[in-house]
Structure formats: structure tokens, C-alpha cells
Amino acid sequence: MRFDEEDDNGTRPFQNPFPKKRFGQHFLADKNLIRKIVASAGVAPGDRVLEIGPGRGALTEGLIEAGAQVTAIEVDRDLSRLLKERFPDDSTLKVIEADALKVSYAELSKAEGHRFKLVANLPYNISGPILARFLKEREAFTIMVLMFQKEVAERIASQPGTKSYGVLSVLSQAYTDVKIEFQVSRNLFSPRPKVDSSVVSFRVLDRPRVDIEDEAFFKTVVKSAFGTRRKTLLNSLKTLGFGKEGLIRALEEAGVDPGRRGETLSLDEFGALAKALSKLTL
């Protein structure tokens, strides 16, 4: 019997829908792993937790058992229905059927009247864009504990001068304290993915780690610096639309050699560079 079929009494049985490739679904089931994720988020009785992509509810159950009140965002209609059947108590779980990439987390937090602890086993195919959205709307969260493909997690936590250092590294570390909590074997998922994963915690800072006057412009500068990794900053930053003389002047003001490459800049240097470049727009 399929999940959406009714039995002879006209009621739907408690069944697990099959994973859907278009949603990048890989379900967790390992109890020990779930306990480690819940502990990494420091979930305690009364905490308000936002879970993205709860799937069949294994992690949801762990969060509720820890005493959390969970708001879950699930795009899959079948899974949304399953969650409501599995956890019928509205005081412990609220399910929002929506695309996580289209939700305004700042508005949700404001409507609920509190900030969330964010916990999620993210689909690999949206991990980069959705992390960028979380960082942009970070005022909605106190901590984010997210699972990524291992390679992505290493990129997020990497330092200047390394091959994996990039846009996600700079933006994540500018606004949060980033820590790779532990590794997760691909064998703990169903269906089994082709790669291992890592759980990463992001503790949201009260203010950015560096002085950032315009967050949108700062992000644009960072993306431009990494846009062509083999080119020098002087050449990479031309995509911003400034002339060569202006770029040289801004780089000198920021104390950055025009011959350097974006992957060598520290957070402080990116902050100084964005500030110097912003003067060219005045």
C-alpha cells in the first residue's frame, strides 16, 4: 500500500514514503548520531528549534525527546503528512509545508517572537545557497547546526591560503563561530550517498567579526575576489566595474598588494578592502 492510499476504514496507515531524488533526500536513522547532533546544538527543555528537511522525523523525534518545541519546514507533501501523523501534538511540533529556499527566516522569527536554534540535515544540492540565506537572515538564529557533504564542510571552515578557502569560508567566519563538530559516515543514511558528511556548528555573533558597513557590498567584493581564482586581485576585481587606477588606490588604502589573489586575504583584509572600494562608489 502506498502512503497516500486509504485502508478499508478510510484512514491512512503510518508508512514511510520512498526517498525522492529531486529533493536530494537521504534519511537518518542512527540513534547515536541523532543524540550527537542534538547535543551539538545544546538543545534543552523549552528551546525553540527550527528543523529544515525533517524527512521521516528521526531527528525531529530526538529534538522533541530533548524537550524542544520544533518548527519543521518540509517541502515534500507526503513527508509533511507523515510528520503530522507521527507527531500529532501541536505543542511539540509545527510543520510548515514550504520550500526552505523561499522562506523568510527573519519574518518567521519575528512572527514567533523568538530566535531559533537551527538544526538540519541539508540536501546536498541546496547546501550552498541555503547557507548563504541563513547567514543573510542570521538574526533569526542563535546557533545553527547543519550537516554538509564533507568537502563543503571543510571549505566552510578553511583558512586563508588554502585551496578550499572561498566565499563560504569568508562569509561564514565573518558572522559566526564555525566549528566542524564530527564526521558522519555515508553508511548511516538511507539511501546511501556517494560521499561522507560532516556536522558543522555556527554560533551567531552579536556583531560581525570585522567592520562591515554594507553587507551586500561586502559579499559582492568577496565573490568578485574569488570569481577567477588564478587571477590577481587587480584583475579579479575589475568585474565590479571600477577602473584600474581606482582599484589600485583602494587596494593600497586597504594595505593589500594588487598582485595577491583572493584566497590569501584574511577577514580583516577583506573588510578593509570592501571599505576602501566603497569610497569609489561615492
N, C-alpha and C positions, 0 to 999 in steps of 0.2 A: 504493500500500500504506500502510495506517495504521501508526502507531508500534507498536501493540500486536499487529500481525499477524505471523505467522511466515512465513519463506520456505520453499522446498522442503526445505531442510536442517534445518528445525526450529529455526533461530536467528533472533533479531530483528535487523533491519538498523539501522544508525545513522541515525536520521531525526529531524527536528525536529518536535515536536508543535505544533499550532496554538495561538496565544495564547488564553487563556480569560478572558472578560470578568469572570467572578465573582471572579477572583483579581487583577484590575487589572493584568494583565501587559503590559508594554511592554519589549521586549528591546533591549539594547545590542549594537552590533556594531562601532562605530568604534574602531579600534586606538589612535589618538592620544588619544581621550577616556579610554580604559581606562588608558593609561600615566599620564595626569594624575591620575586617581583614586588609582592605586597610589602615585604619588609624594606625593600629599597626605597619605596615611596613613603615609608614611615606611617602607613595607614593605621589610624587609631579610631576607637568608637566615636561616632559623631562626625567624622570627617566627611566632607563633600567631595566625591571623586567623580571625574568625568572620564569615561572609557570610550575610546574610539574603536569601532570594529570589534564588538564583543563576540561575534561569531556564535558558537553554541553555548556560550556562557560559562566556560570553565574558570576563566579568570574573574569573571563577574561574581561567581559563587565565592571565590576566595576573598574578594573585596568585601562582600556582604558579611561573610563569616568573621571578618576582622572588625566589623561594626560600622562600616561606611554606608552612607546613603549615596547610591550610584545613579548618575545620569549617563545613559549609554546612547551613542549615536551609531545607528546601523542602517546601511543603505539597502541591504538585502531584505525584501519583504517577507520571505519565508523565515529567515532568521529572526527578524523583528517579532513575528508572530510566535515563534518558538520561545523566545525570551519571555514574552508576556505570559505564556502558559507555564513556563518553568518557574518564574518568579512572580506570582500573581499579586504579591503585597506591594501596592503602590508607594508605601512609605519607605521601602528599601531600594526599589528600582524604578526609574522613569526611563522609558525607551522613546527616543526621538528617531523617527524614520527619515533619514536625510543623507545627502552626500556630504561627507566630512570636509571636502574642499570648498563647499559653498556655505558653510555655517559661519556666522559671525560669533566668535567666542567671546569677544568683548561685550556684545549685546546680550548674549546668554548669561554671562556672569552678572551683568548689571540687572537683568530681569530676575535672576535667582537671589540677588542680594548678597553674594559671597564669591570669593575666589575658589577655584578648584585645585585639587591635586589631580593632575592629568596622568592617566595610565593607558598604554595602548600597545598592542601587538600590531604594528603598522604593516599594511600590504606593501611589498617591496616596490610596486610600480608607482606609488604616490609618495614615497617616504621623503624625497627631497622637497617637492612643492608643499607638502603639508607641514613639514618642519618650518619652512620659511613663513608659512601662515601663522603657526604657533608663536614664533618669535616676534612677528609683527604685532600680534594681539596678546603678548605675554602678560599684560596686566590682568588677564583673566585667570592666571595660574600662580601658585606659589612654588610648585615643583612639577616637573614633567619627567616621567619615567617611561621611556619608549624603547621598543625593540626594532633594531635595524639589521639589515644584511651586514655581516661583519666588516666588509670592506668600507661600507658607508660610515659605520661607527668609528672606524679608525681615521677616516677622513675628517669627521667632525671634531675629534679630539687631538688631531695632529698639530704640530708646532711649526713655526716659520722655518723655511729652509729644507723642509721635507717634501718628497714628491707628492704626497697626499694632501698637503696643505692647500686649502682653496676657499671658495666663497662661503661654504657651510661652516668651515673652521672659524673664519673671522667673525661671521655674524653670530654664531652660537656662543663663542667665547667673549664677545663684546657685551652680551646681555645676560649671560648665565654662567654659573659654575658648572663646567662639564666634567663628567666622570664616567668612564666605562666601568660598570658595576661587575659584570661577569659575562662569560661566553655561553652560548647556547648551541648544543649540537643539533644538526638538521634532523637527527633521528627522533627528536621529541615532538615533531609536528606530523600532522596528517592532513593532506598528503605530504610526503617528504619532499622538501625543496632541494634544489641542487647545491645550496650553499649553507654555511653555518651562520649564526646570528649573534648579536651582542645586545645586551640591555644597557642603555645609557641613561644616566640621570642628569637633569638640567635644573639647577636651583636658581630660580629667577632672582636677579639682583635688584635692589631698590633703585639703582640708577646705573646706566651703562658704565662699563669698566674704563672707558675712555670718554673724553669730552666730545659729544656728538651734537652739533647744533641742528642738523636736518637729517633725520634718519633715512628718508627716501634718497637724498643725495649721497649720503654715506654709502648706502647699498649700491647705488649706481656706480660710484667710484670703484668700489671693491670688485664688482662684476666686470668693469672695464679693465681693471688691472690684471685680472685672471683670464680675460677673454682670449688672449693669444699668449699662451704661457712661454713660448720660445722667444717672444719679442721683449725688448726693453720697455720699461715703463713709459718712456718718452713716446714710443711708437704705439703701445697698447692704449694709452690714454687719449690718443687722437680721436677715438670713437666718441669722446664726449663733445666733440665739436669745437674745441679750443685750438688756437693757433700754436705753432711751435714755440714762439717766444713766450707766450703766456704760460704754457706748460713748464718750460724751463724755469721761469720765475717762481711758479708755485712750488715746484719740486725743490728748488733751492731754499725757499722760505720754510718748507717743511723739514729741511735738513736731509733730503733724500737724493742720492746720486741718480741722475736721469738714466744712467746705464744699468741700473739694477732691474731685477724682474719682480713681479708682484709677489711671488711665493717667498721672497726673502724679507718682506716687510712685517714688522711686529704690529700689534694692535695700536700701540701709541703712534707709530709712524703712519698707519692708515688714518687715524684720527687727525693728525697734523696735516696730512696731505689733503684730506677732504675739506678741512677748514681753509687751507690756502687756495684750493681750487674754487671754493665757493665765492671767494672775493672776485674771481674773474667774471662771475655772473652778475655782479652788481653794476 
